[in-house]
């Protein structure tokens, strides 16, 4: 109560004491808005034919500094608004390279998403499902507007892997992290599918206009559907897989709670973590998405490498093989950056298992064009 009394006194002068007369109001002219500041640099940033030019890099750095000062989400939102309404070229007929602007907006949104996830870990904050889903939609939409469908698939999957890692490390929040991962995958599947539909419809329209009015509507390009179609199937499978894993984590949470209630003696945090990782690995036994199993096996290896080095090497070897197999599948889907990351992790984990020949085999895949 004393604290409340002091705070009230500080905010409002007591009735027996006259409030000091207010001095003249110092009117300050408002500075330029974020939209105005951003537009000054954006039109120049988009006008350069190549980002390799030093001036283009200077404008890029200016926009990044604005985002750091004003906030990544707010800057990304304004950036996207301006890109959506900009013409294709300036008054001199010079083309604006708007795709790079959308990719930059997506990068700012990704930074905001990661900041939100870090706040969940370190500050025990939460993010509502609808809010997080909105972030995902905006980021993926920007990536697709950046005319790189592979990036629009790979970036969300990197975030999904990070969310699963958080679920393993913080088992009490596991289901929540996997729920966010499921939302990310749902957005990705939905938006990439819609993008393919629009692209094929536009392609059909253009082909139609080249022929006569009697020409039947052509089918979508086989080249387009053969590349993107399997990726959409992959995203759909992964989305369902993640929902199943979330259900398994909910069941495990019940099992762990019951086990702790029935446990007679105390157990060390490290022993409890090893025990729970074994439970996870068993639950993930039939999970098609290999990185989930790989990450759990790798964590077990890391926890056991001093006390039980032989078992640790076995877990490292299993994890490395899972990473390599996943890299092979993603390489077939032309997800080169994603597969390259899997191969790098597989190589490093094979080395931890003292399997140098298998590590060299993976290195050859990394070096392959």
WOTA-V297515 format. One record per helix or strand of 2 or more residues. SS is the DSSP state (@ for helix, = for strand). FROM is the first residue (numbers start at 1). TO is the last residue. Records with the same first field share a line. If there is no record, write none. Layout:
SS = FROM-TO  FROM-TO
This chain:
@ = 2-11  34-47  54-70  72-85  98-123  129-145  149-169  171-210  222-262  269-283  290-304  309-332  336-352  356-367
